Amino acid sequence: MNAQAKRQPLKRWNFWLGLLTCVITVIGFLIGIMQLVEVLKDEQQVPLARLNVQGQLTQLSDQDIRQALTAGDMGSFFTADVNQLRRRVEQLPWVEKVSLRKVWPDRLAVHVTEREPLAYWNSDRLVTAAGKVFKAPIDKQQLAQPLPYLFGPEDAVQATLEQFNNLQQMLQVNGFEVRAMRLTQRFAVSAVLANGIELKLGREATLERIKRFIDVLPQIKKHQNSQQQVIDSVDLRYDTGAAVSWREPNEKES
């Protein structure tokens, strides 16, 4: 009986000792997890130290992208929200589309698609071929060629682009470039060529009138007025023929 009585307290001590060891182990594990989480959240311990910018950029620079990303807290490699970072870059006016991904252990890869302006829009903005109007500072030296100027109603961007594209295609085939084009509220069209000639085309049959201009231009150049003066404008808003005005060579264009 005495030996059995001694074994009972010993068993209870073993049980409580085992339980205490288990509790200490679990607490230690939880503390370790918490410390690991804090390390993973710490920008100093697991930083996004490198930035890799991809994409064909002309008006934007890597520094522009970096400044946009660091405009707020970036977080660590594990806590950085790529959607939030993407939205920061998308705020740049020249940015069309952005994709981001984190590359272990400390790199952020950013691919940027830059907007490609087709023309200036109403003097103070730019417009893309898709009809996206935006305002942004522009470095003209980075342009492959000078941009034309388009003027039109704010609610008729697509109509203005359609008219411009039609005119440009026909004129380019014949060696002309459109410097500027205007579409009025009544959808009348006028254009200024790179050589300074203004074409008044009206609202109807603009392509047929362009063809007429191309056909009659050799005759206009042979006119006696063209010997001493330069062609200022050609009014094609007639069923047949055209009205031509000339100006002095040194006269400033309006």
ABEGO torsion letter per residue (X at the ends): XAAAAAAAAAAAAAAAAAAAAAAAAAAAAAAAAAAAAAAAABAAABBBABBBBBEBBAABBAAAAAAAAAABBAEBAAABBAAAAAAAAAABAABABBBBBBBOAABBBBBBBBBBBABBBGGABBBBAAGBBBBBBBBAAABABBBBBBBBBAAAAAAAAAAAAAAAAAAAAAGBBBABBBBBAAGBBBBBBAAGBBBBAEABGAAAAAAAAAAAAAAAAABAAAAABBBABBBAABABEBBBBBBBAABBBX
